[in-house]
Amino acid sequence: MATEIFTNPITLLLDKRSGTLNVPIGSWTTVGEINATQAAGTYEFWISLTLTQSNNNDTALVQFSGNGGSTWNTFNWKSNSANQTEAAVYGYPLIHAGGTFHGMLQVQADTGTTQLDVDFSDIWLKRIN
C-alpha cells in the first residue's frame, strides 16, 4: 500500500524555449521566466540550458534570479572548441513565504564573442512540500 508523503498538491511551473539565435554582445537576453503567485511552501528552483558558441574561447555570460532580478547569480561559460554544444543544469531548494515568485534566466555574449546561440532553455519551479 502506497503512503502519501505530500499533504499539499504538487505544483510545477515551466517555461521552455528553443532557438534563441545570435544572442547580442553586451546585452542581457531573457531566455526563461516564471512570474506567478504561489502558496507558501518548500520548492525546488531549476534552470537548464544548451549553448552553442561559434569559436574557440568565446564566452557566454549566464545569470539567474529567483526574486525578479533584485539579486543575480552570474557565471561565465567559455567554449573549448568551435561549434561545440554544451549543457548545464542547476537547481536548489528554497522556502517560499507565499505570494509572487519571479524567476528569470538570462544570457549575453561577452565582448569578442563571434556568435552565441541558446539552443534550448528551461526554467522551472516545483513545489515539494
ChimeraX attribute file (.defattr): number of C-alpha atoms within 10 A of each C-alpha:
attribute: neighborCount
match mode: 1-to-1
recipient: residues
	/A:1	3
	/A:2	4
	/A:3	5
	/A:4	6
	/A:5	8
	/A:6	10
	/A:7	8
	/A:8	11
	/A:9	9
	/A:10	11
	/A:11	13
	/A:12	12
	/A:13	14
	/A:14	15
	/A:15	15
	/A:16	15
	/A:17	16
	/A:18	15
	/A:19	11
	/A:20	16
	/A:21	13
	/A:22	16
	/A:23	21
	/A:24	18
	/A:25	19
	/A:26	13
	/A:27	13
	/A:28	16
	/A:29	17
	/A:30	15
	/A:31	21
	/A:32	24
	/A:33	22
	/A:34	19
	/A:35	14
	/A:36	12
	/A:37	11
	/A:38	17
	/A:39	15
	/A:40	13
	/A:41	14
	/A:42	15
	/A:43	19
	/A:44	17
	/A:45	19
	/A:46	20
	/A:47	22
	/A:48	17
	/A:49	23
	/A:50	16
	/A:51	23
	/A:52	22
	/A:53	27
	/A:54	19
	/A:55	18
	/A:56	15
	/A:57	16
	/A:58	22
	/A:59	22
	/A:60	25
	/A:61	18
	/A:62	19
	/A:63	19
	/A:64	23
	/A:65	18
	/A:66	21
	/A:67	14
	/A:68	17
	/A:69	14
	/A:70	7
	/A:71	11
	/A:72	16
	/A:73	11
	/A:74	12
	/A:75	11
	/A:76	14
	/A:77	17
	/A:78	15
	/A:79	20
	/A:80	15
	/A:81	13
	/A:82	13
	/A:83	16
	/A:84	13
	/A:85	16
	/A:86	15
	/A:87	13
	/A:88	11
	/A:89	12
	/A:90	10
	/A:91	13
	/A:92	10
	/A:93	14
	/A:94	15
	/A:95	12
	/A:96	16
	/A:97	12
	/A:98	11
	/A:99	11
	/A:100	15
	/A:101	18
	/A:102	17
	/A:103	22
	/A:104	23
	/A:105	27
	/A:106	19
	/A:107	28
	/A:108	24
	/A:109	26
	/A:110	21
	/A:111	12
	/A:112	10
	/A:113	21
	/A:114	18
	/A:115	20
	/A:116	25
	/A:117	23
	/A:118	24
	/A:119	17
	/A:120	18
	/A:121	23
	/A:122	19
	/A:123	25
	/A:124	20
	/A:125	25
	/A:126	16
	/A:127	23
	/A:128	18
	/A:129	16
